[in-house]
Amino acid sequence: MKREYWIILIVYIAMQLSSFFGIPLYAGLFRHLGINVQLAIPYWLITSFSIALIIILFLLRKEMKDHNRSEKRSSIGESIIWAISGVFLALFAQAIAANIERLIGIPMGSENTKDIIKIINTLPLTILVSSIFGPILEEIIFRKIIFGSLYKRFNFFVAALISSLIFALAHMEPQHIIIYASMGFTFAFLYVKTNRIIVPIFAHLAMNTIVVILQSVYK
Protein backbone atom coordinates (compact mmCIF):
# COMPACT_ATOMS: atom_id res chain seq x y z
CA MET A 1 0.00 0.00 0.00
CA LYS A 2 1.21 3.50 -0.80
CA ARG A 3 2.86 5.58 1.90
CA GLU A 4 0.20 8.26 1.50
CA TYR A 5 -2.51 5.67 2.12
CA TRP A 6 -0.97 4.67 5.45
CA ILE A 7 -0.82 8.33 6.47
CA ILE A 8 -4.46 8.78 5.45
CA LEU A 9 -5.49 5.77 7.54
CA ILE A 10 -3.62 7.21 10.53
CA VAL A 11 -5.33 10.58 10.04
CA TYR A 12 -8.75 8.90 9.87
CA ILE A 13 -8.14 6.80 13.00
CA ALA A 14 -6.81 9.86 14.84
CA MET A 15 -9.95 11.77 13.85
CA GLN A 16 -12.15 8.99 15.27
CA LEU A 17 -10.20 8.87 18.53
CA SER A 18 -9.96 12.66 18.85
CA SER A 19 -13.43 12.85 20.42
CA PHE A 20 -11.99 11.49 23.68
CA PHE A 21 -10.12 14.74 24.26
CA GLY A 22 -11.80 17.11 21.79
CA ILE A 23 -15.33 16.93 23.19
CA PRO A 24 -14.23 17.51 26.84
CA LEU A 25 -12.03 20.37 25.60
CA TYR A 26 -14.95 22.02 23.79
CA ALA A 27 -17.28 21.32 26.72
CA GLY A 28 -14.95 23.10 29.13
CA LEU A 29 -14.54 26.02 26.72
CA PHE A 30 -18.30 26.31 26.12
CA ARG A 31 -19.00 26.12 29.86
CA HIS A 32 -16.51 28.96 30.42
CA LEU A 33 -18.15 31.06 27.68
CA GLY A 34 -21.68 30.31 28.87
CA ILE A 35 -22.58 28.31 25.75
CA ASN A 36 -24.80 25.22 25.87
CA VAL A 37 -22.40 22.35 26.70
CA GLN A 38 -24.48 19.92 24.62
CA LEU A 39 -23.19 21.73 21.53
CA ALA A 40 -19.67 20.46 22.26
CA ILE A 41 -20.30 17.13 20.52
CA PRO A 42 -21.69 18.43 17.20
CA TYR A 43 -19.16 21.27 17.01
CA TRP A 44 -16.26 18.89 17.64
CA LEU A 45 -17.57 16.49 14.99
CA ILE A 46 -17.73 19.30 12.46
CA THR A 47 -14.23 20.47 13.43
CA SER A 48 -12.55 17.05 13.40
CA PHE A 49 -14.21 15.82 10.21
CA SER A 50 -13.42 19.08 8.41
CA ILE A 51 -9.75 18.99 9.39
CA ALA A 52 -9.41 15.30 8.48
CA LEU A 53 -11.08 15.82 5.10
CA ILE A 54 -8.82 18.77 4.25
CA ILE A 55 -5.67 16.83 5.20
CA ILE A 56 -6.73 13.69 3.29
CA LEU A 57 -7.69 15.59 0.13
CA PHE A 58 -4.35 17.39 0.32
CA LEU A 59 -2.51 14.07 0.55
CA LEU A 60 -4.46 12.76 -2.45
CA ARG A 61 -4.04 15.86 -4.61
CA LYS A 62 -1.26 14.43 -6.81
CA GLU A 63 -2.99 11.08 -7.23
CA MET A 64 -6.25 12.78 -8.22
CA LYS A 65 -4.43 14.76 -10.92
CA ASP A 66 -2.73 11.63 -12.25
CA HIS A 67 -5.99 9.67 -12.13
CA ASN A 68 -7.75 12.36 -14.15
CA ARG A 69 -5.38 11.59 -17.02
CA SER A 70 -6.26 7.90 -16.94
CA GLU A 71 -8.36 6.54 -19.80
CA LYS A 72 -9.54 3.46 -17.89
CA ARG A 73 -12.65 5.12 -16.52
CA SER A 74 -16.27 5.36 -17.54
CA SER A 75 -17.35 8.48 -19.38
CA ILE A 76 -18.85 11.40 -17.49
CA GLY A 77 -22.31 10.52 -18.85
CA GLU A 78 -22.03 6.89 -17.78
CA SER A 79 -20.71 7.92 -14.40
CA ILE A 80 -23.68 10.23 -13.81
CA ILE A 81 -26.09 7.42 -14.70
CA TRP A 82 -24.31 4.98 -12.38
CA ALA A 83 -24.15 7.57 -9.59
CA ILE A 84 -27.91 8.18 -9.72
CA SER A 85 -28.68 4.48 -10.18
CA GLY A 86 -26.33 3.72 -7.31
CA VAL A 87 -28.55 5.61 -4.87
CA PHE A 88 -31.47 3.31 -5.65
CA LEU A 89 -29.22 0.23 -5.69
CA ALA A 90 -27.89 1.13 -2.23
CA LEU A 91 -31.37 1.75 -0.79
CA PHE A 92 -32.68 -1.46 -2.36
CA ALA A 93 -29.74 -3.51 -1.05
CA GLN A 94 -30.12 -1.98 2.39
CA ALA A 95 -33.86 -2.78 2.44
CA ILE A 96 -33.20 -6.43 1.52
CA ALA A 97 -30.44 -6.68 4.15
CA ALA A 98 -32.71 -5.15 6.81
CA ASN A 99 -35.40 -7.72 6.07
CA ILE A 100 -32.88 -10.56 6.26
CA GLU A 101 -31.71 -9.31 9.65
CA ARG A 102 -35.32 -9.07 10.83
CA LEU A 103 -36.03 -12.63 9.71
CA ILE A 104 -33.05 -14.04 11.63
CA GLY A 105 -33.99 -12.13 14.78
CA ILE A 106 -31.65 -9.14 14.75
CA PRO A 107 -33.40 -6.07 16.24
CA MET A 108 -34.21 -3.49 13.61
CA GLY A 109 -32.87 0.03 13.86
CA SER A 110 -29.37 1.41 14.14
CA GLU A 111 -28.17 2.97 17.38
CA ASN A 112 -25.53 4.77 15.33
CA THR A 113 -28.22 6.39 13.16
CA LYS A 114 -30.31 7.30 16.21
CA ASP A 115 -27.30 9.00 17.81
CA ILE A 116 -26.62 10.93 14.61
CA ILE A 117 -30.24 12.13 14.44
CA LYS A 118 -30.06 13.30 18.07
CA ILE A 119 -26.88 15.24 17.36
CA ILE A 120 -28.41 16.81 14.22
CA ASN A 121 -31.47 17.82 16.24
CA THR A 122 -29.11 19.53 18.70
CA LEU A 123 -27.27 21.35 15.90
CA PRO A 124 -28.74 20.98 12.36
CA LEU A 125 -25.40 22.06 10.85
CA THR A 126 -24.07 18.63 11.85
CA ILE A 127 -25.83 17.26 8.76
CA LEU A 128 -22.66 18.35 6.95
CA VAL A 129 -20.87 15.52 8.76
CA SER A 130 -23.46 12.80 8.15
CA SER A 131 -24.34 13.77 4.59
CA ILE A 132 -21.13 15.22 3.12
CA PHE A 133 -17.91 14.92 5.12
CA GLY A 134 -18.61 11.43 6.42
CA PRO A 135 -19.53 9.77 3.10
CA ILE A 136 -16.53 11.35 1.34
CA LEU A 137 -14.12 10.17 4.03
CA GLU A 138 -15.67 6.70 4.28
CA GLU A 139 -15.54 6.09 0.53
CA ILE A 140 -11.92 7.21 0.37
CA ILE A 141 -10.98 5.02 3.34
CA PHE A 142 -13.13 1.91 2.88
CA ARG A 143 -13.54 1.76 -0.89
CA LYS A 144 -10.60 3.56 -2.48
CA ILE A 145 -7.90 2.52 0.00
CA ILE A 146 -9.01 -0.65 1.82
CA PHE A 147 -11.18 -2.26 -0.87
CA GLY A 148 -8.94 -0.98 -3.67
CA SER A 149 -5.82 -2.46 -2.05
CA LEU A 150 -7.55 -5.80 -1.38
CA TYR A 151 -8.99 -5.92 -4.90
CA LYS A 152 -5.47 -5.95 -6.32
CA ARG A 153 -4.81 -9.25 -4.48
CA PHE A 154 -8.22 -10.92 -4.21
CA ASN A 155 -11.41 -11.24 -6.23
CA PHE A 156 -14.27 -8.78 -5.91
CA PHE A 157 -16.29 -10.82 -3.41
CA VAL A 158 -13.42 -11.33 -0.95
CA ALA A 159 -12.24 -7.72 -1.20
CA ALA A 160 -15.76 -6.34 -0.74
CA LEU A 161 -16.53 -8.71 2.14
CA ILE A 162 -13.39 -7.87 4.12
CA SER A 163 -13.71 -4.12 3.55
CA SER A 164 -17.41 -4.28 4.51
CA LEU A 165 -16.56 -6.12 7.73
CA ILE A 166 -14.05 -3.41 8.63
CA PHE A 167 -16.69 -0.83 7.63
CA ALA A 168 -19.15 -2.39 10.10
CA LEU A 169 -16.59 -2.60 12.91
CA ALA A 170 -15.67 1.05 12.38
CA HIS A 171 -19.32 1.97 13.00
CA MET A 172 -19.33 -0.12 16.20
CA GLU A 173 -22.30 -2.14 14.94
CA PRO A 174 -21.04 -5.63 14.07
CA GLN A 175 -24.57 -6.98 14.63
CA HIS A 176 -25.58 -5.17 11.44
CA ILE A 177 -22.83 -6.69 9.34
CA ILE A 178 -25.40 -7.78 6.72
CA ILE A 179 -26.59 -4.21 6.21
CA TYR A 180 -23.05 -2.80 6.10
CA ALA A 181 -22.01 -5.61 3.75
CA SER A 182 -24.87 -4.77 1.39
CA MET A 183 -23.75 -1.14 1.35
CA GLY A 184 -20.11 -2.11 0.99
CA PHE A 185 -20.81 -4.43 -1.95
CA THR A 186 -22.96 -1.81 -3.67
CA PHE A 187 -20.45 1.01 -3.33
CA ALA A 188 -17.54 -1.28 -4.26
CA PHE A 189 -19.45 -2.38 -7.37
CA LEU A 190 -20.00 1.25 -8.38
CA TYR A 191 -16.31 1.99 -7.84
CA VAL A 192 -15.14 -0.99 -9.90
CA LYS A 193 -17.74 -0.38 -12.62
CA THR A 194 -16.74 3.24 -13.21
CA ASN A 195 -13.23 3.51 -11.71
CA ARG A 196 -14.34 6.87 -10.33
CA ILE A 197 -14.50 7.21 -6.54
CA ILE A 198 -16.84 10.18 -6.96
CA VAL A 199 -19.59 7.76 -8.09
CA PRO A 200 -19.89 5.75 -4.83
CA ILE A 201 -19.31 9.00 -2.93
CA PHE A 202 -22.38 10.54 -4.57
CA ALA A 203 -24.49 7.41 -3.98
CA HIS A 204 -23.37 7.20 -0.33
CA LEU A 205 -23.92 10.93 0.20
CA ALA A 206 -27.41 10.83 -1.28
CA MET A 207 -28.39 7.68 0.62
CA ASN A 208 -27.27 9.15 3.96
CA THR A 209 -29.16 12.36 3.26
CA ILE A 210 -32.35 10.46 2.41
CA VAL A 211 -32.07 8.33 5.57
CA VAL A 212 -31.48 11.39 7.78
CA ILE A 213 -34.44 13.23 6.26
CA LEU A 214 -36.76 10.24 6.62
CA GLN A 215 -35.63 9.57 10.19
CA SER A 216 -36.07 13.23 11.10
CA VAL A 217 -39.51 13.55 9.53
CA TYR A 218 -40.98 10.20 10.62
CA LYS A 219 -38.94 9.79 13.82
Buried (B, 14 or more C-beta within 10 A) or exposed (E): EEEBBEEBBEBBEEBBEBBEEBBEEBBEEBEEEEBEBEBBBBBBBBBBBBBBBEBBBEBBEEEEEEBEEEEEBBEEEBBBBBBBBBBEBBBEBBEEBBEEBEEEEBEEEBEEBEEBBEBBEBBEEBBBBBBBBBBBBBBBBBBBBBBBBBBEEBEBEEBBBBBBBBBBEBBEBEEBBBBBBBBBBBBBBBBBBBBBBBBBBBBBBBBBBBBBEEBEEEE
